[in-house]
């Protein structure tokens, strides 16, 4: 399960994104970080352009 799916279903706190980033960096995964985290392009843009907090706010709007 990707970071986004687990976060949206309240299985992990947002701060766990750092663990996923580290795991991706140490893995042989051929996918991009965005794909590894399960983010779409808009979410990635907000994260890169603004901040972790902006991404968290965007994801929080999608929570079940």
C-alpha positions in Angstrom: 0.0 0.0 0.0 1.3 3.4 -0.9 1.9 6.3 1.5 -1.1 8.3 0.2 -3.5 5.3 0.6 -2.3 4.6 4.2 -2.4 8.2 5.2 -5.9 8.8 3.8 -7.2 5.7 5.6 -5.7 7.0 8.9 -3.3 4.1 9.2 -0.2 6.4 9.5 0.6 10.0 10.4 1.7 12.4 7.7 5.2 12.5 9.2 5.7 8.9 8.0 6.2 10.3 4.5 9.9 10.7 5.5 10.1 6.9 6.1 8.7 6.3 2.6 11.1 8.7 1.0 14.0 7.0 2.7 12.8 3.5 1.7 12.4 4.7 -1.9 15.9 6.1 -1.9 17.4 2.9 -0.7 15.3 0.6 -3.0 15.8 -0.5 -6.5 12.3 0.6 -7.5 12.2 1.8 -11.1 9.3 4.2 -10.3 9.5 7.9 -9.5 9.1 9.1 -5.9 5.7 10.5 -6.8 4.6 7.1 -8.0 6.1 5.4 -5.0 4.2 7.7 -2.6 1.0 7.3 -4.6 0.7 11.0 -5.4 -0.8 12.5 -8.5 0.8 15.4 -10.4 -1.1 18.1 -8.7 -0.2 16.8 -5.3 3.5 16.5 -6.3 3.5 20.1 -7.6 2.0 21.5 -4.4 4.5 19.5 -2.3 7.5 20.7 -4.4 6.3 24.3 -4.9 4.9 25.0 -1.4 5.6 22.6 1.5 4.9 19.4 3.4 2.2 21.3 5.2 0.5 22.3 1.9 0.6 18.7 0.7 -0.9 17.5 4.0 -3.7 20.1 3.7 -4.5 18.9 0.2 -4.5 15.3 1.3 -6.6 16.0 4.4 -9.4 17.3 2.1 -9.6 13.8 0.6 -9.7 11.9 3.9 -12.6 9.5 4.4 
